[in-house]
Amino acid sequence: MVNTHNSEETQARMKVEEESPRIDVETAVLSMTEDQVGESDAKSASTVFEVSKLNVFYGDFCALRDVNLDVTQSEVTAFIGPSGCGKSTFLRCFNRMNDLIETARVEGQVRYHGVDLYQSEVDAVEVRRRIGMVFQKPNPFPKSIYDNIAFGPRIAGAKKSELDDIVERSLQRAALWDEVRDRLSDPAYGLSGGQQQRLCIARAIAVEPDVVLMDEPCSALDPIATARIEELIAELKTDYTIVIVTHNMQQAARISDRTAFFSVQVTDAGRRTGELVELGATEHIFTNPDDPRTEAYITGRVG
Amino acid sequence: MSNTEETRTEFHQLMDEVRGDLVRMSGLVTEGISTVTQALLGNDIGLADQISSGDDEIDLLSVEAEEKCVRMLALQQPVAVDLRTILTDLRMISEIERSGDLVANIAKGIGRLQGVELDPRLRGLLDRMSEQALRLTSRAMDSYLDRDAGLASALSDLDDRLDELHNDFIETVFSSRNDRLITTQQAVQLAVIGRFYERIGDHAVNVGERVQYLVNGELPEHKGAQRARARREQGDVS
C-alpha cells in the first residue's frame, strides 16, 4: 500500500473520520450483545466482511458477477480459480483498490463490520490503513529497511520516540527482526526476495491494520521462502484476518481455513465473466467439494 | 474453456491402472471361491493346489497397486475425488488381498479333511455359502466400479444371509459329529472352513463401506467407535 499523501492532510482526514463512519464501525461491533453474536451468521461480530450481490465492471465489461460471501475474523480465507476468474479483482474490492483504476465500477455491497465500504462518506485512505495489502512481487520503497516500516506510522502521526518500537515489533511479527536488526539503515533492496516480501508484510502490519489482503504473495518466491511466508501467515491470523489470492492450490489447502473457488463463464461474444462457485471449509473443498466445477478444477480435469 | 479438457493425463491413467489391478484381484478371488468349493465338494486335492498360485498372483497385484498409490500420493498431491479414490483403493487392496488369503486357507483345509465323504446337507450349505460369498465379492466390486453407494450399503444385508447360512452350517456340523458321521477333527476343520467363507463376506462389506466413503465423503463409524466417542465426550478416558 503506497500512501502518497502528506501527514497533515491525512491527520486532518482522520479527525473527520473519528466523528463519522469510523466510530460507527467501532460501535457497531462493540455494542453487540452476546445474544446477537452468533444469532445470525451474517450479523455476527466475527464476520469482518459481508459481500452481497457484488458486480465489478471495467467499462461496460462485467469482470465479476453476483458475488455473495462472508469473511470471518482471525481466519485465513483463500481465493482460488483459473486466470481471469476475477479473484484478484475481487480482493481489491475489500480495500477499494479498484478506485485507483479509472474504468472500474463496483455495484452491490461490501460491508466491513457492518459499514458499507462504498458509501460516499467512507474515506478510502482510512479503509486502506485498516485493510492492508501485500502484492505478488515484493515492492519495498527505495529506502532503508527502517524507513520502509516507519513510513506508514509516520504518516499516521506516530511520534519519533514510538517509531523504534513500532519498527522492532513489526519486524518481529513478520519474523524478519533477527535477520535485519543489525542493518536497519541498509537499503531494503539489498534483502533477498523472501526477506523483501516479509518486509512488505511488516510494513503492512506496522500501521496496525485489522485485515491483511495478499495477492499471490509467494508467486515470486522459492519454496523455502514460500514456506516461511506460509508459516508467518499461520502466526499472523491470531491477530489479523487474512484474505489471500493464490494460484497454488496446495498453498490454499495448507494455510487457509476457508477456500472460495471462482470460475469463468465465457459468453457467446467471447467475454469472460468471473463468478464465485463455492465457498467452504478448506478441508471440505479439498476432500469432497459440493460443486462438480470445483472438483473438476482442483483435480485437474479442467484446463 | 472446455469442460472436458484433461490436464493431468498421466496421473489419471495411473488411477485407471490401479482400478484395473483391483478388478483383476477381485476376479481372481471370485474365481478362487468357485474353484476351491469345487475342490472341497469333489474332494479334489489337485484342484486345491491351483488355488495357491492364484493367491500368489493376488499378492503380487496388491503390492503393485499399493506402490502405484504411494507414488500418486507422494507425487501428485491428489485432492477431492482423486484423494478419496486413492484412499479407497488402498483400503480395498487389503480387503481383497485378505479375501484371497481366506480362499487359500480353505484350500489348505481340504487336505486336513482326510477325504471325508460329506453328507448332502453339509454339501448343500457349503455350496450356498460359497455362492453367497462370491456374490458379495463381485457385488462389492460392482459398487466400486459404478460408484453405487446404494448397492454398497446393501452389501451388509447380503452378508446377513451369509451369516445365517454360516450358523446353519455350524449347527449341522455339530449334529453330524453327534451322529458320528464325521470325526471331531473333521468337525473342527469344517467349522474353520465355514468361518473362512463367512469372513470373505465381511471383507466385501468393508469394501462397501469404503465405496460409500468414496461416493459421499463420509467415513464409516461403527457402533464401537460411537460408544468410545460418547465416553470420551463424557471425559471418561478409561
Interface residues (C-beta under 8 A of the other chain):
Chain A: P82 M249 Q250 A253 V264 V266 I285 F286 T287 N288 P289 T294 E295 A296 I298 T299 G300 R301 V302 G303
Chain B: M1 S2 N3 T4 E5 E6 T7 R8 F11 H12 Q77 P78 V79 A80 V81 D82 L83 R84 N216 G217
